[in-house]
Amino acid sequence: MGRMVRKQLYIDDEQEAALKRYAKERGVTEAELVRDALDRYLTEIAREEGDAAWARIMELSERQAAKGPLPGKRDWTREEIYDRPGKPGRGW
């Protein structure tokens, strides 16, 4: 674990009671439980943001693909290249 930074936060009575109970049951400090909860929450946020970014990339890709080939650009497919005699990279 890296350098520790002191933070102060306010929790309600129910959260305090639950925090004390869980810390005692697990034999850890309340601070350790709070750090663990924060780590889990931040990991989930990062995963959700990554999933959302990937969804945006896929949506953009699908919209571009639906437009079809761009005028003046290549008129061949990857599969056609590999069906030609003399594969790329072998003197093609």
Contacts in CASP RR format, 6 or more apart in sequence:
PFRMAT RR
TARGET T0000
AUTHOR 0000-0000-0000
METHOD contacts of the structure
MODEL  1
MGRMVRKQLYIDDEQEAALKRYAKERGVTEAELVRDALDRYLTEIAREEG
DAAWARIMELSERQAAKGPLPGKRDWTREEIYDRPGKPGRGW
9 34 0 8 1.000
11 19 0 8 1.000
19 30 0 8 1.000
19 33 0 8 1.000
19 34 0 8 1.000
20 30 0 8 1.000
22 33 0 8 1.000
23 29 0 8 1.000
23 30 0 8 1.000
23 32 0 8 1.000
23 33 0 8 1.000
26 33 0 8 1.000
69 75 0 8 1.000
81 88 0 8 1.000
82 88 0 8 1.000
84 92 0 8 1.000
86 92 0 8 1.000
END
